[in-house]
Amino acid sequence: MDHFLYRDGQLMAEDVPVAQIAAQVGTPFYVYSSATLLRHFALFDDALSGIDHLVCFAMKSNSNQAVLKLLGDAGAGMDVVSGGEYMRAKAAGVSGDKIVFSGVGKTADEMRLALEGGVRQFNVESEPEMEVLSAVATSMGVEAPITVRVNPDVDAKTHEKISTGKKGDKFGIPIERASEVYARAAALPGLKVVGIDVHIGSQLTQLEPFELAYNKVRELTKQLRAEGHEIIRLDLGGGLGIPYAQASNEAPPLPTDYGAMVKRVFDGLDVEIEIEPGRLISGNAGLMVSKVIYVKDGGDREFLIIDGAMNDLIRPAMYGAYHDIIPVIEPAAGTEQTPYDIVGPVCESGDTFTKGRHMALLKADDLIAFRSAGAYGAVMSSEYNSRPLIPEVLVQGDQFAVIRPRPTFDEMINRDTIPEWL
Ligand SMILES: *Cc1c(COP(=O)(O)O)cnc(C)c1O
């Protein structure tokens, strides 16, 4: 469910007409709904009510300061994967004890940063990383709380580029080696084992892979406790998928069902649960709005050339991802439809959002909106082809604000410097 609906023939972002934002901000732009973000966070939080838990927003999906502040104020922790994300979470007012540090390649500098500013735990992904963290913590005279990320070798049944919990993926340690690796952690100075971490992939559309992985984690918890480790916390990762196509019958499981499954699997284990959802909180909370520049006759097909491009929203080019694309002015019922190839202006054939998509007839200057663009949209954008980063807008009720302005050409150019010898 989201808050982007037609009202009186106009696509609205909560109570603001999307066309009004476009007129004020210019296109293309991202717009996020506060109500949808908060609703999705609350769904997870409620789904785990009654057990000790923390929902950590995976901020790699959307790391705008306003989004982080909104969710942080609502009680969310943050899952960060870099020093930059850690600093963003802190800048948005999230306290260190609610920040989980994930990622397969943490550097000593990043570890120091988090130990200085406070951190809930590091999710350690390898023995070399464990040794560096031990050295950093020892040199600072502190103890670093850790979990070890285990790879449970389950098939997440998702896109290969976002599957992370199968043998051969670069993430975590093989679950069979956990005993040995935890013993090593316990022997190293400066580390304090607090739990186990697992994250098997993104955009999962079934509960079964999660349940398979979580059952393995349950068994591992008992085993590690028997071996003398204090397992007080389980980090279950993120990865619950969202419906990208409204018309399709495929409905990924709801956070409610996911939460019920988690409670069932870990029932009686006396352990705190952390989850790290990203996409399911921010994905359907955002649109990318773009304008038609030209309608071009391509002989056997018609191209809609729009002012948004792969540098602004890379998911279709990178993963072949599908996004619903809808006109900002609602077509009258029964309006004629035609297939369009929808493309951006970037000089690559990969800059194609979709082919043969049936849409009501469109013309130059019409506005269209890409749905489900709130996760892995703005954060993955670039200035390829020297197209300035597009603005982000946050709506709350009948008010909206630009939460990241579009840089001017000068601002973009002046980030470069010319050496004095030139
Ligand atoms: C990407 C990632 C997440 C979030 O995944 P979503 O599919 O957006 O929910 C959570 N935890 C880790 C470690 C990740 O890498």
The ligand as an ORCA input file, in Angstrom:
! r2SCAN-3c Opt
* xyz 0 1
  C      20.978     -4.778      1.276
  C      20.980     -5.256      2.659
  C      19.825     -5.150      3.439
  C      18.520     -4.619      2.925
  O      17.963     -5.367      1.892
  P      16.503     -5.013      1.367
  O      16.278     -5.996      0.286
  O      16.529     -3.625      0.862
  O      15.561     -5.185      2.499
  C      19.899     -5.561      4.762
  N      21.041     -6.051      5.289
  C      22.179     -6.162      4.567
  C      23.400     -6.703      5.203
  C      22.179     -5.776      3.228
  O      23.295     -5.894      2.513
*
